[in-house]
Amino acid sequence: TGMSCTYPDDGSYTARLRVTDNRGSTGTATATVTVTNTLPVAVIAGAPYSGTRNVAVALSAVGSSDADGTISQYAWDCGNDGVYELTSASPTGNTCTFATVGSRTIRLRVTDDDGGTAFATATVVINVVPPVAEAGGPYAGTKGFAVAVSGSSSTDADGSLVAYAWDCGNDGTFEISGSSPAASCTFASVGTYTIVLRVTDDDGATDTDTASVVVTNDAPTAQA
């Protein structure tokens, strides 16, 4: 007792025992030794992840390990649907990109040099990037006449703007709305007014901006 054998790899081996008695006689016996693979350990480092749509999210499997060998492949399933879109010999340098906002699950599969596999999952939250409203201005016009205004400098970093709404009276009522950034406001009296632009992007996120409008009197026409 108290003796052991060490094997370099998994597989089936034959171990042989030879015994010798006090008279010098010997005997032998054999036994089969089955060495199994120790499965690797999959680790998704830095999770949970977050990002914005259509922007690559960096992934990391650093920390994954194989006690009795090495990891030969890292595979990533960005949709958690059983399809591993990305395979690599490196634990870093892979990315997933998502077209819509929300929370989803990604899966990592690591394979060791003996073909053993292990899996890990992590959550990725894709956030909305709010749009930025730009009301333009300052504007100037004449009382009783339409003053052209434009929100064409408004932007949405992760999508598109789908609606523009204008509050010409700065009273919380958006009298003008549509898909075009161009509109007009008409004022009945001379003065300086504040107008509000509200933009909505394709994720339903909104932003507002204000601009000033200086309204003057139309010069009278003298008749002799």
PEURHU-V826052 format. One record per residue. N is the residue number from 0. RES is the residue in one letter. OMEGA is omega as a letter, one per 30 degrees, with the letter a starting at -180 (NA if undefined). Layout:
# PEURHU-V826052
{{N/RES/OMEGA} {N/RES/OMEGA}}
This chain:
# PEURHU-V826052
{{0/T/l} {1/G/l} {2/M/a} {3/S/l} {4/C/l} {5/T/a} {6/Y/a} {7/P/a} {8/D/l} {9/D/a} {10/G/a} {11/S/a} {12/Y/l} {13/T/l} {14/A/a} {15/R/l} {16/L/l} {17/R/l} {18/V/l} {19/T/a} {20/D/a} {21/N/l} {22/R/l} {23/G/l} {24/S/a} {25/T/l} {26/G/a} {27/T/l} {28/A/l} {29/T/l} {30/A/l} {31/T/l} {32/V/l} {33/T/l} {34/V/a} {35/T/l} {36/N/l} {37/T/a} {38/L/l} {39/P/l} {40/V/l} {41/A/l} {42/V/l} {43/I/a} {44/A/l} {45/G/a} {46/A/g} {47/P/a} {48/Y/l} {49/S/l} {50/G/l} {51/T/a} {52/R/l} {53/N/l} {54/V/a} {55/A/l} {56/V/a} {57/A/a} {58/L/l} {59/S/l} {60/A/l} {61/V/a} {62/G/l} {63/S/a} {64/S/l} {65/D/a} {66/A/a} {67/D/l} {68/G/a} {69/T/l} {70/I/a} {71/S/a} {72/Q/l} {73/Y/a} {74/A/a} {75/W/l} {76/D/a} {77/C/a} {78/G/a} {79/N/a} {80/D/a} {81/G/l} {82/V/a} {83/Y/a} {84/E/a} {85/L/l} {86/T/a} {87/S/l} {88/A/a} {89/S/l} {90/P/a} {91/T/l} {92/G/l} {93/N/a} {94/T/l} {95/C/l} {96/T/a} {97/F/a} {98/A/a} {99/T/l} {100/V/l} {101/G/a} {102/S/l} {103/R/a} {104/T/l} {105/I/a} {106/R/l} {107/L/l} {108/R/l} {109/V/a} {110/T/a} {111/D/a} {112/D/l} {113/D/l} {114/G/l} {115/G/a} {116/T/l} {117/A/a} {118/F/l} {119/A/l} {120/T/l} {121/A/l} {122/T/l} {123/V/l} {124/V/l} {125/I/a} {126/N/l} {127/V/l} {128/V/a} {129/P/l} {130/P/l} {131/V/l} {132/A/l} {133/E/a} {134/A/a} {135/G/l} {136/G/f} {137/P/a} {138/Y/l} {139/A/l} {140/G/a} {141/T/a} {142/K/l} {143/G/l} {144/F/a} {145/A/l} {146/V/a} {147/A/l} {148/V/a} {149/S/l} {150/G/a} {151/S/l} {152/S/l} {153/S/a} {154/T/l} {155/D/a} {156/A/a} {157/D/l} {158/G/a} {159/S/l} {160/L/a} {161/V/a} {162/A/l} {163/Y/l} {164/A/a} {165/W/l} {166/D/a} {167/C/a} {168/G/a} {169/N/a} {170/D/l} {171/G/l} {172/T/a} {173/F/a} {174/E/a} {175/I/l} {176/S/l} {177/G/a} {178/S/a} {179/S/l} {180/P/a} {181/A/l} {182/A/l} {183/S/l} {184/C/l} {185/T/a} {186/F/a} {187/A/a} {188/S/l} {189/V/l} {190/G/l} {191/T/a} {192/Y/l} {193/T/l} {194/I/a} {195/V/l} {196/L/l} {197/R/l} {198/V/l} {199/T/a} {200/D/a} {201/D/l} {202/D/a} {203/G/l} {204/A/a} {205/T/l} {206/D/l} {207/T/l} {208/D/a} {209/T/l} {210/A/l} {211/S/l} {212/V/l} {213/V/a} {214/V/a} {215/T/a} {216/N/l} {217/D/a} {218/A/a} {219/P/l} {220/T/a} {221/A/l} {222/Q/a} {223/A/NA}}
